Amino acid sequence: MIRGRRITATDVKAVQELLAEKPGLGRWRLALELCQRWQWQASNGEWKSRSAFAILVELGRRGWIELPASVRSAAIKRVPRPKVQRWPGEAIEGPLNLHRPVRWELARTFEQRQQWRQLLDNYHYLGAPALVGANLKYLVYGRGGQLLGVLGWQSAVAHLGCRDRALDWSAAQQARHLDRLVNNVRFLILPWIEVPHLASVILSEGLEQLRRDWPQRYGVPIWWAESFVDPKRFEGSSYQAANWQAIGWTRGFAKRPEGFVHHGQTKEVYVYVIEPRLRRIIHEDERQPLLTRAFLLAQRLREQKQLTKRTRMKQILESWKPKLPPKCELSVEDVQTVGQELSQFTALFDPAFGRREPRQLFELHMQGLLSEAERKNMEAIALRLGGPDRVRNLQRFMTEYEWNETWMGQRHWELVAEILNDEQGVWSVDGSDFPKKGEASVGVAPQYCGALGKTANCQSGVFICYSSPKGHALLDSRLYLPKCWFEPEFEDRWLECRIPEKTTFKTKPEIAAELLKALLGKKLFGGKWITCDCSFGNNEAFLNDLPRDFYYLAEIACTRKVWVKETGISEKLKTEGCTVEQLLKVKHLLNWQTHKISEGEKGPIVAAFARVRVYLSAERTPESERWLLLRNDANFKIKYALSNAPEETSMKELVRVSGARWPIERCFQENKSELGLDHYEHRSWTAWHRHMRLVCLAQLFLLRLQIKFKKKRRP
């Protein structure tokens, strides 16, 4: 987006063709030609050449086009500047009636416009503006002919939050009616003029003059006028005396050729309503409220509450101290920029939230997960960063506020793919269990808990991880609902936990298959391997449902029965089969080899591997043929895994994929110890899944941070 226009590849091509067709034109002539080709005009019918010029400059800066050199022709005839009225040495004083009626002179000639600009450059703290679009400039004279001041108006800015909320208009309605709104872009009483009440009179009569001149010049009436007042310099008393009403504040952004830039200097917004029925006209609804003084005052009070919230949020963001994993070795200067990095990262997900407050709470929650807090549940995060009043807001954010969670998940996957996508990528499926007390939390029931190594009261979730030589990250998760939760006596708990009505019972392998199908269908990631532990590997239906163009390496229990393909062993073993554990006792069957799996923090991680071709059934059909991979780790614990990879697959490839199952365990370890994966105290279905998504996003943020500062230090 450049100067309000979305630039596509077709637009860039059109500009390149224009440069090729007319190589002799200068930049401004090219901008005018571009406007004519695009039929890009302002509401007054003038070509938007300034905006087109800014687009050409930006395209040139990005290297998409090569612009002709910027030159200023010496042949341009210099027009002598008019003499600017200087300080007369003494103030012009007296009562207001000595200077009325004031005379309005519209700056039409070049000399008048130059005088208008030079007065502002000399005596206004902001100088003269570069006016673009519809505008009118006035010189104001007293009854005796003395110059009193200048006034300038231009078409209203497109984006002004407090005004847009007051009018409550849509983008289409704004496009249709914005040309009826004007902005008091400059107002100056010359410094030596000391006449009481003159400023409010000029503002009041200036609006009357504008209402006559604007329709004559631009063919549309004026319904609304607005102005920005710097509260550090002025109190706005002149506007108040002229019956203008303050309705809110700007957010501290300025429009530049490259887009909107935040400078942080908020200004108070004053408006004068000429047409009180403006909302009724915009919405074509007679039930809309009139823009009375009482309505505008209520608007200001609402904006004041929002400003207080924004100020509080800014203080919170500035006071945040991130806790980064040990491997994120950043300098003091780097750490100071982490807050800005997080703000930019969370802004990537703004479209997932419809309003400002959930966007702020999203960033606040992410700060909490990345903070030094020992506990990272909602209450601890709120008390540490936002105070007691934030606890309820965060709870509602996780359970009640609207999120576009489908879009958010898609955006999450796209950002991970940008940095991890690789043809050597490996998908991993695993479950993680969370011990819980009581019976109120969604999905809690007595079941096997891996975290405790026994059957206990817990919740269980299924997770999907993607890893490549570039790193690893969790991508998706879903809570497992035990069968008992589908019994009639659990109906009340379903309602309390806000479980979607259409939820049906699914086993963990069935849940994993659904999650994988959604991710693999996006085709964002490279790699053809899927790994899982024995809780999924022992489920033949799950393995059979995996995409045919993928290979799996699935751990199995030591009691799994197989039939060895190799000849030269006892016929009984070939025909009757045996458990994979019994194969360890068969002489000359296994050829053990030591391989390095990965590079650990304390040196290389190695293990002994052996493999053998087996069948999964006594019929010994080609369809049931698999690789059986045995892995003996340094702790002498042997793991067994089946793979549907072709027989010609190398041992090196199987060893690589076996090592790629470790990252999902690493994800659980990192996210529980650093990011509060298991710290939550949510009871609802919605909040559980949102918490897991936010933890995954926090992990992604740290991954992006590592990559950025690693590249920064690279010689």
Helices and strands as residue ranges (DSSP letters): H 9-21, H 27-38, H 49-61, G 96-98, E 103-106, H 110-123, E 135-141, E 147-155, H 161-167, H 171-177, G 178-180, E 181-189, H 198-218, E 224-229, H 237-241, E 245-249, E 253-256, E 259-262, E 268-273, H 278-283, H 293-319, H 332-336, H 338-347, G 350-352, H 356-369, H 378-385, H 389-399, H 405-420, E 426-435, E 445-449, E 454-468, E 471-480, G 483-486, G 488-490, H 491-497, H 508-522, E 529-532, H 534-537, H 540-545, E 551-556, E 561-564, H 571-576, E 578-579, G 580-585, E 593-600, E 603-615, G 622-624, E 625-632, E 638-643, H 651-659, H 662-674, H 685-713
